[in-house]
Amino acid sequence: MAKITYVEHNGTEHVVDVANGLTVMEGARDNNIPGIEADCGGACACSTCHVYVDAAWIEKIPAKDDMEEDMLDFAYEPNPELSRLTCQIKVTDDLDGLVVRMPERQI
């Protein structure tokens, strides 16, 4: 289990425990975190679970694959270095303390 901090665009923080094996998106959905819509349910077919990963964590999470890179082109104000789709980040103990920030809106 990992403690993940979700930060809304307005600065409101939500710190929740997310079970290993779930995705960061599922952790947000299961804990009613506002700002992550997840319209496709985690199929990497939209960009409505877009976040900015805290810079201190960017090297600690698995790299983006080509499909995620393509979907991020549709995200609201993507950042080439920090933007990720939360449906593509699997939770492990190694992610304990992860911080993600939501954009102003999802597309």
C-alpha positions as CSV (number, residue, x, y, z in Angstrom):
1,M,0.0,0.0,0.0
2,A,1.2,3.5,-0.8
3,K,0.2,6.9,0.6
4,I,-0.5,9.1,-2.4
5,T,-1.1,12.9,-2.3
6,Y,-3.5,14.3,-4.9
7,V,-3.4,18.0,-5.2
8,E,-6.3,19.8,-6.8
9,H,-5.6,22.8,-9.0
10,N,-6.7,25.1,-6.2
11,G,-4.1,23.6,-3.8
12,T,-6.5,21.4,-1.8
13,E,-4.6,18.2,-0.9
14,H,-6.0,14.7,-0.5
15,V,-3.7,12.1,1.1
16,V,-5.0,8.6,0.7
17,D,-3.8,5.0,1.0
18,V,-4.0,3.2,-2.3
19,A,-3.6,-0.6,-2.5
20,N,-0.8,-2.2,-4.5
21,G,-1.9,-3.3,-7.9
22,L,-4.4,-0.5,-8.4
23,T,-3.5,2.4,-10.6
24,V,-3.2,6.0,-9.3
25,M,-6.4,6.7,-11.3
26,E,-8.3,4.0,-9.4
27,G,-7.0,5.3,-6.1
28,A,-8.5,8.7,-7.0
29,R,-11.8,7.2,-8.3
30,D,-12.2,5.0,-5.2
31,N,-11.6,7.9,-2.8
32,N,-13.8,10.4,-4.7
33,I,-10.8,12.7,-5.5
34,P,-12.1,15.6,-7.6
35,G,-10.2,16.6,-10.7
36,I,-9.6,13.1,-12.2
37,E,-12.6,12.2,-14.4
38,A,-11.3,8.9,-15.9
39,D,-14.0,8.9,-18.6
40,C,-12.6,5.7,-20.3
41,G,-12.2,3.8,-17.0
42,G,-8.5,3.3,-17.4
43,A,-8.2,2.0,-20.9
44,C,-5.7,4.8,-22.0
45,A,-8.3,5.9,-24.5
46,C,-8.8,9.5,-23.3
47,S,-6.7,12.0,-21.3
48,T,-9.2,12.8,-18.5
49,C,-6.9,11.3,-15.8
50,H,-4.1,13.6,-16.6
51,V,-1.8,14.9,-13.8
52,Y,1.5,16.5,-13.3
53,V,3.8,14.2,-11.3
54,D,5.9,16.0,-8.7
55,A,9.4,16.5,-10.2
56,A,11.0,14.6,-7.3
57,W,9.0,11.5,-8.4
58,I,9.4,11.6,-12.2
59,E,12.4,9.3,-12.3
60,K,10.9,6.9,-9.8
61,I,7.9,5.9,-11.9
62,P,7.9,3.7,-15.0
63,A,8.5,5.5,-18.3
64,K,5.6,6.4,-20.6
65,D,4.8,4.1,-23.4
66,D,3.9,5.2,-26.9
67,M,0.2,5.0,-26.4
68,E,0.3,7.2,-23.3
69,E,2.5,9.7,-25.1
70,D,-0.1,9.8,-27.9
71,M,-3.0,10.4,-25.5
72,L,-1.2,13.1,-23.6
73,D,-1.3,15.1,-26.9
74,F,-5.1,15.6,-26.1
75,A,-4.6,16.6,-22.5
76,Y,-5.2,20.1,-21.1
77,E,-1.8,22.0,-21.1
78,P,0.5,18.9,-21.0
79,N,4.0,19.3,-19.7
80,P,6.4,17.1,-21.6
81,E,8.4,16.3,-18.5
82,L,5.8,16.1,-15.8
83,S,2.5,15.0,-17.5
84,R,1.2,11.5,-17.0
85,L,-2.0,9.6,-17.3
86,T,-2.8,8.2,-13.9
87,C,-4.4,5.1,-15.4
88,Q,-0.9,4.1,-16.6
89,I,0.8,4.3,-13.2
90,K,0.5,1.0,-11.1
91,V,0.8,1.5,-7.4
92,T,3.5,-0.4,-5.5
93,D,5.2,0.1,-2.2
94,D,7.8,2.1,-4.1
95,L,5.3,4.8,-4.7
96,D,4.7,5.6,-1.1
97,G,4.7,9.4,-0.8
98,L,3.9,10.1,-4.5
99,V,2.6,13.5,-5.1
100,V,0.5,14.3,-8.2
101,R,-1.1,17.7,-9.2
102,M,-4.3,18.0,-11.2
103,P,-4.5,20.5,-14.1
104,E,-7.0,23.3,-14.1
105,R,-9.4,21.1,-16.0
106,Q,-9.5,17.9,-17.9
107,I,-10.5,17.9,-21.6
